[in-house]
Amino acid sequence: MIKYTTQFLTKLEDLIAESDYMLRYEKGNFKAGYCLLKEQKIMIVNKFFTMEGKINALLDILKTVPLETSKFSEKNIKLYEELTKAEVSI
């Protein structure tokens, strides 16, 4: 299911864009590679990460933060359900 391609990264970014959270790529010394500001609903990922690192960081964030799916498009609802099913089976 998880493909480390720019298309998959774009799908994850689109999924987050439809949520209440804002995604930003910035430099920083994040121990996990990302920083999550839950009160302000901002996700910050290290901009110097490789594409694979960015995808892994976004997947880690999606595992820890429940997103409101009411604003999602049909394809993003399906993707979000697949990602949440995948984390349960791991």
Number of C-alpha atoms within 10 A of each C-alpha: 8 11 10 14 12 12 10 15 19 12 15 18 16 15 21 20 13 17 17 14 19 15 18 15 14 14 14 14 10 12 7 10 20 23 19 17 11 10 6 10 13 15 19 21 25 20 16 13 17 10 15 14 16 20 23 17 21 21 16 15 17 18 15 9 12 10 17 11 16 9 12 18 13 9 11 18 15 12 16 18 12 12 16 15 11 13 12 8 6 5
